Structure formats: C-alpha cells, structure tokens
Amino acid sequence: MNSTSHPWEEIYRREGRVFPEPFPRFGEVVEAFRVNGCSVILDLGCGSGRHVVHLAKQGFQSLGLDISPTALHLAQAWMREEGYQACFTLGDTRQPLPFRDGSVEGVLSTQVIHHARIPAVRLAIREIRRVLVPGGLAFVTVAGRKDAGLDFEELEPGTFVPMSGPEAGLAHHIFSVAELRSEFVDYQVLDISVRAEGAVLAVLARKP
C-alpha cells in the first residue's frame, strides 16, 4: 500500500484538517517530556498537524512524519498560520524511519503503529528506540480492542482487517496490556494505561 492509496490519504483529501485538538491528557505527556529534558519531539503519524502545532506552542521543536502527502501539506499550512516552523517527512512507520540514530529526544505516536501486521509493529517499536537519544522518552498509543459495529477478518493472531468503515483494508493489531509491556521490553516502561473504555492503550517508556 503506497502513500496515495492509503485510507488516511483519502480521508485527508476528503475532510481536510481533522482532529484539531490534541488527544486527551496531552498535557500530561507534555509535562513528562519537559521534566525529562526533551526539546526535540518527533510525532510519528502526525496527520494534519494537531500535535506538532500544539507541541510548538508549548516551546518544543517538533518534527512530523506521515504516510499521507495531503496530511503533510495541511500540517505545513497550519504551522505557517500559527507562525511556527517544523520539518515534515513523508514516510511509513512500517518501514525503517528516515532519521539517524539518536536524533530526537522524544517520540509521540497516537493510534498509528498498530496499523500493521505484528512484524511491522515490532519494527516501528525498534525504530522508535533507535532514533531516540539515550534517556529519551516515547509515548505511544495503540488499539486495545476492535471497533464495535464493524466486521473484521483475522490476518494473523491478534491482527485484524476491517471489511468496512474509513479504515477498510488496513491491518489493525489489537494489543493487551501484557503484550504491550512485552513488546517494549527493551525500554524502561514508566507507565501503561488503559483509556477510552479499553479502546486505547498507552505506554510511556524511556530508552535506557
């Protein structure tokens, strides 16, 4: 699946700037980055810019990567409107990230890396660790259950693809708390939380 055929490219083309507000409890993550001395934050799956913009407003240097060219265009326009600058990169979290080792102090990724079969999810987790500086923080959220009301086909244990809806055809790996902790075994896991009535799992972890 290339960038122009990805379901989210179609969503951004059709709906424009989506999710204008940061995810719930964004302030807690900002505070964790700040306390940890992080100043350069990479948003993996930045979409149309909601987190890069709000990170910039909080004084961070924000970088964004997304698979959708339209999303990146929207994010760049939003940053200009707000009077900030950011570096945006077209990329796919299912592939090696186009950033050098230890190039960022924090990584934020919300509801993105689970959109893959488990080998690609594991690659994303390794790549996040690689691009972080030693002691850098990652805050990552993933799916904790399948969306109600949709039919799914199982691709592999724990990975499903919706047959309808806006993300039809896009793999979703569904995590348990135990699996999420296990997949982040090479990090120092600081916190794992269950959010949105179990639909979202969040991990805050430090690169040793």
PEKA-V895303 format. One record per pair of residues at least 24 apart in sequence whose C-alpha atoms are under 10 Angstrom apart, sorted by sequence separation. I is the first residue (numbers start at 1). J is the second residue. If there is no record, write none. Layout:
<<I	J> <I	J>>
This chain:
<<30	54> <34	58> <47	71> <48	72> <49	73> <51	75> <52	76> <61	85> <62	86> <63	87> <64	88> <65	89> <66	90> <67	91> <68	92> <94	118> <96	120> <104	128> <107	131> <175	199> <176	200> <177	201> <181	205> <26	51> <30	55> <34	59> <46	71> <47	72> <48	73> <49	74> <50	75> <53	78> <54	79> <57	82> <61	86> <62	87> <63	88> <64	89> <65	90> <66	91> <67	92> <94	119> <95	120> <106	131> <107	132> <174	199> <175	200> <176	201> <177	202> <34	60> <45	71> <46	72> <47	73> <48	74> <49	75> <52	78> <53	79> <56	82> <57	83> <61	87> <62	88> <63	89> <64	90> <65	91> <66	92> <67	93> <94	120> <95	121> <97	123> <101	127> <102	128> <104	130> <105	131> <106	132> <114	140> <146	172> <174	200> <175	201> <177	203> <22	49> <23	50> <27	54> <31	58> <33	60> <45	72> <47	74> <48	75> <49	76> <52	79> <53	80> <56	83> <57	84> <64	91> <65	92> <66	93> <67	94> <93	120> <94	121> <96	123> <97	124> <100	127> <101	128> <102	129> <103	130> <104	131> <105	132> <106	133> <113	140> <114	141> <115	142> <145	172> <146	173> <174	201> <19	47> <20	48> <21	49> <22	50> <23	51> <26	54> <27	55> <30	58> <47	75> <48	76> <49	77> <50	78> <53	81> <54	82> <56	84> <65	93> <93	121> <94	122> <95	123> <96	124> <99	127> <101	129> <102	130> <103	131> <104	132> <105	133> <112	140> <113	141> <114	142> <115	143> <145	173> <146	174> <18	47> <19	48> <20	49> <21	50> <22	51> <26	55> <30	59> <46	75> <48	77> <49	78> <50	79> <53	82> <56	85> <94	123> <95	124> <97	126> <98	127> <99	128> <101	130> <102	131> <103	132> <104	133> <105	134> <106	135> <107	136> <108	137> <109	138> <110	139> <111	140> <112	141> <113	142> <114	143> <143	172> <144	173> <145	174> <146	175> <17	47> <18	48> <19	49> <20	50> <21	51> <22	52> <30	60> <48	78> <49	79> <53	83> <56	86> <93	123> <94	124> <96	126> <97	127> <100	130> <101	131> <102	132> <103	133> <104	134> <105	135> <106	136> <107	137> <108	138> <109	139> <110	140> <111	141> <112	142> <113	143> <114	144> <142	172> <143	173> <144	174> <145	175> <17	48> <18	49> <19	50> <20	51> <22	53> <27	58> <48	79> <53	84> <93	124> <94	125> <96	127> <97	128> <99	130> <100	131> <101	132> <102	133> <105	136> <106	137> <107	138> <108	139> <109	140> <110	141> <111	142> <112	143> <142	173> <143	174> <144	175> <145	176> <16	48> <17	49> <18	50> <19	51> <21	53> <22	54> <52	84> <53	85> <65	97> <92	124> <93	125> <95	127> <96	128> <99	131> <100	132> <101	133> <102	134> <104	136> <105	137> <106	138> <107	139> <108	140> <109	141> <110	142> <111	143> <142	174> <143	175> <144	176> <17	50> <20	53> <21	54> <22	55> <52	85> <53	86> <65	98> <94	127> <97	130> <98	131> <99	132> <103	136> <104	137> <105	138> <106	139> <107	140> <108	141> <109	142> <110	143> <142	175> <143	176> <144	177> <20	54> <52	86> <93	127> <96	130> <97	131> <102	136> <142	176> <12	47> <52	87> <93	128> <12	48> <52	88> <144	180> <9	47> <117	155> <118	156> <142	180> <8	47> <49	88> <117	156> <118	157> <141	180> <117	157> <118	158> <63	104> <117	158> <118	159> <46	88> <62	104> <117	159> <46	89> <61	104> <64	107> <116	159> <117	160> <62	106> <63	107> <64	108> <65	109> <115	159> <116	160> <117	161> <42	87> <43	88> <44	89> <45	90> <62	107> <114	159> <115	160> <116	161> <42	88> <45	91> <66	112> <115	161> <44	91> <45	92> <44	92> <45	93> <44	93> <138	187> <137	187> <144	194> <121	172> <137	188> <138	189> <139	190> <141	192> <143	194> <144	195> <148	199> <115	167> <121	173> <135	187> <137	189> <138	190> <139	191> <140	192> <141	193> <143	195> <144	196> <145	197> <146	198> <147	199> <17	70> <18	71> <44	97> <117	170> <118	171> <135	188> <137	190> <139	192> <141	194> <144	197> <145	198> <146	199> <16	70> <17	71> <116	170> <117	171> <118	172> <141	195> <144	198> <145	199> <146	200> <13	68> <16	71> <115	170> <116	171> <117	172> <118	173> <129	184> <143	198> <144	199> <145	200> <12	68> <13	69> <14	70> <17	73> <18	74> <52	108> <115	171> <116	172> <117	173> <118	174> <143	199> <144	200> <145	201> <9	66> <11	68> <12	69> <13	70> <16	73> <17	74> <51	108> <114	171> <115	172> <116	173> <117	174> <126	183> <129	186> <142	199> <143	200> <144	201> <8	66> <9	67> <10	68> <12	70> <13	71> <16	74> <17	75> <51	109> <114	172> <115	173> <125	183> <126	184> <129	187> <142	200> <143	201> <144	202> <8	67> <9	68> <11	70> <12	71> <51	110> <113	172> <114	173> <115	174> <125	184> <141	200> <142	201> <143	202> <8	68> <9	69> <10	70> <11	71> <12	72> <112	172> <113	173> <114	174> <126	186> <141	201> <142	202> <6	67> <7	68> <8	69> <9	70> <10	71> <12	73> <13	74> <17	78> <42	103> <111	172> <114	175> <122	183> <125	186> <126	187> <140	201> <141	202> <142	203> <5	67> <6	68> <8	70> <9	71> <12	74> <41	103> <42	104> <46	108> <121	183> <122	184> <125	187> <140	202> <141	203> <3	66> <4	67> <5	68> <8	71> <40	103> <41	104> <42	105> <43	106> <44	107> <45	108> <46	109> <139	202> <140	203> <141	204> <3	67> <4	68> <40	104> <41	105> <42	106> <43	107> <44	108> <45	109> <46	110> <139	203> <140	204> <2	67> <3	68> <4	69> <39	104> <40	105> <41	106> <42	107> <43	108> <44	109> <45	110> <47	112> <138	203> <139	204> <140	205> <2	68> <3	69> <4	70> <38	104> <39	105> <40	106> <41	107> <42	108> <43	109> <44	110> <45	111> <46	112> <138	204> <139	205> <3	70> <38	105> <39	106> <40	107> <41	108> <42	109> <43	110> <44	111> <45	112> <137	204> <138	205> <139	206> <37	105> <38	106> <44	112> <45	113> <137	205> <138	206> <36	105> <37	106> <38	107> <44	113> <136	205> <137	206> <138	207> <36	106> <135	205> <136	206> <137	207> <135	206> <136	207> <137	208> <33	105> <34	106> <134	206> <135	207> <136	208> <33	106> <133	206> <134	207> <135	208> <32	106> <33	107> <132	206> <133	207> <134	208> <33	108> <132	207> <133	208> <129	205> <131	207> <132	208> <129	206> <130	207> <30	108> <129	207> <29	108> <128	207> <129	208> <44	124> <44	128> <42	128> <3	90> <23	110> <3	91> <22	110> <2	91> <3	92> <42	131> <111	200> <2	92> <42	132> <110	200> <111	201> <41	132> <110	201> <111	202> <40	132> <110	202> <109	202> <38	133> <41	136> <43	138> <40	136> <41	137> <42	138> <43	139> <44	140> <108	204> <38	135> <41	138> <43	140> <107	204> <37	135> <38	136> <107	205> <36	135> <37	136> <38	137> <36	136> <37	137> <106	206> <36	137> <106	207> <105	207> <33	136> <33	137> <32	137> <33	138> <32	138> <33	139> <32	139> <29	137> <29	138> <29	139> <11	166> <10	166> <11	167> <10	167> <7	165> <8	166> <7	166> <8	167> <7	167> <6	167> <7	168> <7	169> <8	170> <6	169> <7	170> <6	170> <1	169> <1	170> <36	206> <24	195> <24	196> <32	204> <29	204>>
